Structure formats: C-alpha cells, structure tokens
Amino acid sequence: MFGTIVNTAAAFAGGFIGLLIKKGLSKNIEEAALKMVGLSVAIIGLNGVIGSMFKADPVTGVLKDSGALVLLLKPCWRCYNRRNFTY
C-alpha cells in the first residue's frame, strides 16, 4: 500500500513539475519529448508482449510460441497495406 501512495504522489509531482516546465519549452522540444515517451511506452509494451509469448521448454530447450505474434503484427501489416495500396 505504501508503494501505491508513493507512486501516486510521484506521478502528481511529476505532472505538476511538467506543467511548470512546459511553459518554458519550445514547440520542437515538446514534440520530441512526446515522441520519445511514446516510443518508450511502445518498446516497454512490446517487450512485455514478446516476453510472454515465447517460452523455452526446460527439458528439450525448444522455444515454443503461443501464436500471438500473428495477432501482434496483423495491425501493422494492415496499416502498411493501406498506405501502399493504390485504388
């Protein structure tokens, strides 16, 4: 419970400091910081997904997957096809 309270207080403090600092940042730095945060969240999310998809069998050492990679890549493939497809 203590960790939750500390985490919540840190999030509020970080948000407040961010609001104060945001006024002094240029638009380019603000956009770059937002893109870096988005990329970090995407990488952490993919790391969690990929880490839970593959399991190594301790006896044989064979890598097994759950088939979720197809579900992970399907939205990316649809966006790629939609962008490069001419009607």
Secondary structure, DSSP 8 states (H G I E B T S, - for coil): -HHHHHHHHHHHHHHHHHHHHHTTS-HHHHHHHHHHHHHHHHHHHHHHHHHHHEEE-TTT--EEE-SHHHHHHHHHHHHHHHHH---
